[in-house]
């Protein structure tokens, strides 16, 4: 293979690249998010400097179904997101992620620095309950439940009008990731905080209601290190959106 051909490859391996070039379009992406209060010391420990706690002591536990993802296929994901501050701006830091498909694991880690590991998450409706769960190494580590479509988040109770602007704004909020890539000698070649914003967002439905979350300690999927002190509530929405490339916010090696 010629050098010019090598430099045109989107990813490894040469014989069958793991993922194509982006941006990446997601259709009917389904979110189930439980918002809860956690321990402020645990939150501080989970945030890499220069990120700072936002003072809310809240954590978002997410279950996400992605049935139609360009370049990646059909998969399910789960993990922890921490609302925080970067230079005074309200952002979300993605702390842990577990999913069941190799291309988005490789692409997410190599391009943006998503903290992706292989696990077995599930999201679905069982009778009257929206249910999310995750098993890692054969052990259950998280279970979330929410009443199914009890309250329409897009409906203004005062006017009766529908608007998806609030959900679109939440989805478009800056997300921050810690990207660490080693040199061949084991030292860090890349150590960055990376930011990105989802674009071309179309919300197809959004609901809220009572929710519960149970986290179980596990050494290789330590979601329970951010313990549930109080459940605030749940949200459930479906959207089409695009994941573009990111940008470097902070370079630890400079």
C-alpha positions in Angstrom: 0.0 0.0 0.0 1.3 3.5 -1.0 2.0 6.2 1.6 -0.8 8.3 0.1 -3.3 5.4 0.5 -2.2 4.8 4.1 -2.8 8.5 5.0 -6.3 8.3 3.6 -7.4 5.5 5.9 -10.0 6.5 8.5 -8.8 4.2 11.2 -7.0 0.9 12.0 -6.6 -1.9 11.0 -5.4 -1.5 7.5 -7.3 -4.5 6.2 -10.7 -3.4 7.6 -10.9 -0.1 9.4 -12.9 -0.1 12.6 -14.9 3.0 11.7 -15.3 5.5 8.9 -14.7 9.2 8.9 -17.2 11.4 10.7 -19.3 13.3 11.5 -21.7 10.6 12.7 -25.5 10.7 12.4 -27.8 9.0 15.0 -31.4 8.4 14.2 -34.0 7.6 16.9 -31.4 7.8 19.6 -33.3 7.1 22.9 -32.2 8.5 26.3 -33.2 7.5 29.8 -31.5 9.8 32.3 -31.7 9.6 36.1 -30.7 12.8 37.9 -29.5 12.3 41.5 -27.7 14.0 44.3 -24.3 12.5 45.2 -21.5 13.0 47.6 -19.6 16.3 46.9 -16.2 14.8 47.8 -16.8 11.9 45.4 -17.8 14.4 42.7 -14.6 16.5 43.3 -12.5 13.4 43.1 -14.0 12.4 39.8 -13.5 15.7 38.1 -10.0 16.3 36.5 -8.6 19.8 37.0 -9.2 22.4 35.7 -12.9 21.3 35.9 -14.7 22.4 39.0 -17.9 21.2 40.7 -20.8 23.4 39.9 -22.2 23.3 43.5 -25.3 21.4 42.6 -23.9 18.0 43.8 -25.9 16.4 41.0 -24.9 13.5 38.8 -26.6 12.2 35.6 -26.8 8.4 35.1 -27.6 7.7 31.4 -28.9 4.7 29.5 -28.9 5.3 25.7 -30.2 3.1 22.9 -28.7 3.8 19.4 -30.6 1.6 16.9 -29.4 3.5 13.8 -25.9 5.0 14.0 -23.9 5.8 10.9 -20.6 3.9 10.8 -21.4 2.1 14.1 -24.7 0.2 13.7 -27.0 -0.7 16.5 -25.8 -0.6 20.1 -26.6 0.4 23.7 -24.6 2.5 26.1 -24.7 3.6 29.7 -22.6 5.7 32.0 -22.1 8.7 34.3 -22.1 12.4 33.4 -21.2 15.1 35.9 -22.5 18.7 35.5 -19.5 21.0 36.3 -17.7 24.2 35.4 -14.9 24.9 32.9 -13.6 28.5 33.1 -17.0 29.5 34.6 -19.0 27.8 31.8 -21.5 25.2 32.7 -20.5 22.0 31.0 -21.0 18.2 31.4 -18.0 15.9 32.1 -18.5 12.3 30.9 -16.8 10.2 33.6 -17.6 6.6 32.7 -19.2 4.8 29.7 -20.0 1.1 29.0 -21.3 -0.2 25.7 -21.7 -3.4 23.7 -20.2 -2.6 20.3 -16.5 -2.4 19.1 -16.5 0.4 16.5 -17.9 3.1 18.7 -15.5 2.0 21.5 -12.5 2.3 19.3 -13.7 5.5 17.6 -14.8 7.2 20.8 -11.6 6.5 22.6 -9.2 7.3 19.7 -10.9 10.5 18.3 -12.5 12.3 21.3 -11.3 10.5 24.4 -14.7 9.0 25.4 -14.1 6.8 28.5 -15.6 3.7 26.8 -15.3 0.2 28.0 -17.1 -3.0 26.9 -20.2 -3.9 29.0 -23.7 -5.3 28.5 -26.2 -2.5 29.0 -29.9 -2.7 28.2 -32.7 -0.2 27.8 -36.3 -1.1 27.2 -39.9 -1.0 28.3 -41.2 -3.7 30.6 -45.0 -3.4 30.9 -45.5 0.0 32.5 -41.8 0.7 33.4 -38.9 2.2 31.4 -36.0 0.1 32.5 -32.2 0.4 32.1 -29.5 -1.9 33.4 -25.9 -2.8 32.9 -23.8 -6.0 33.6 -20.1 -5.9 33.6 -18.1 -9.2 33.7 -21.3 -11.0 34.4 -22.2 -8.9 37.4 -25.0 -6.3 37.6 -23.7 -2.9 38.5 -26.7 -0.5 37.8 -30.5 -0.6 37.5 -32.6 2.4 36.7 -36.4 2.5 36.4 -38.9 5.3 35.5 -42.7 5.5 35.0 -43.4 5.3 31.3 -44.4 8.5 29.6 -46.3 9.9 32.5 -45.6 13.6 31.8 -44.9 15.2 28.4 -41.8 17.4 28.7 -42.6 19.3 25.5 -46.0 20.5 26.7 -46.4 23.9 28.4 -49.0 23.4 31.1 -49.9 27.1 31.0 -50.5 27.5 27.2 -50.9 23.9 26.0 -48.2 24.6 23.3 -45.5 22.1 22.5 -41.8 23.0 22.4 -38.6 20.9 22.2 -36.3 23.9 22.7 -35.4 23.0 26.3 -34.4 19.4 25.4 -32.5 20.6 22.4 -30.6 23.1 24.6 -29.6 20.3 27.0 -28.4 18.1 24.2 -26.4 20.9 22.7 -24.6 21.7 26.0 -20.8 21.4 25.8 -19.6 18.0 26.9 -16.0 17.6 28.1 -13.8 14.4 28.0 -10.4 13.5 29.3 -8.3 12.1 26.4 -5.2 10.1 27.3 -3.2 8.3 24.5 0.2 6.8 25.2 3.4 6.8 23.1 4.8 3.5 22.1 7.2 3.8 25.1 4.2 4.1 27.5 4.6 7.8 28.2 1.7 10.1 27.4 1.6 11.3 23.8 -1.8 13.1 24.3 -3.3 14.4 27.6 -6.1 16.8 26.8 -9.5 18.0 27.9 -11.7 17.7 24.7 -15.0 19.5 24.2 -17.7 18.9 21.7 -21.3 19.9 21.0 -24.0 17.8 19.3 -25.6 19.5 16.3 -28.6 19.1 13.9 -30.8 18.0 16.8 -34.4 17.0 16.2 -36.3 16.0 19.3 -39.1 13.6 18.5 -40.5 13.2 22.0 -39.7 13.8 25.7 -41.1 12.8 29.0 -40.4 13.0 32.7 -41.6 11.2 35.8 -40.5 9.5 39.0 -37.4 7.4 38.8 -35.1 5.2 40.9 -31.5 4.2 40.5 -29.6 1.4 42.2 -25.8 1.2 41.9 -23.7 -1.8 42.9 -19.9 -1.6 43.7 -17.7 -3.2 41.0 -14.0 -2.8 40.7 -13.9 -2.5 36.9 -17.2 -0.5 36.5 -17.1 1.8 39.6 -20.3 3.7 39.0 -21.2 3.2 42.6 -18.2 5.4 43.6 -20.6 8.3 42.9 -23.3 7.1 45.4 -27.0 7.9 45.2 -27.9 10.2 48.1 -31.2 11.3 46.7 -33.0 10.6 43.4 -34.3 13.9 41.9 -36.1 12.5 38.8 -36.0 10.9 35.4 -36.2 12.0 31.8 -36.8 10.0 28.7 -36.5 11.4 25.2 -35.9 10.4 21.6 -33.9 12.5 19.1 -32.0 12.5 15.8 -28.7 14.2 16.1 -25.1 14.5 14.7 -21.9 14.0 16.6 -19.2 16.2 15.0 -15.5 16.2 15.7 -14.3 18.0 18.9 -11.8 20.6 19.9 -9.0 20.8 22.5 -10.0 22.8 25.5 -6.9 22.2 27.7 -3.6 20.5 26.9 -1.9 19.0 30.0 1.4 18.5 28.2 1.8 22.2 27.3 
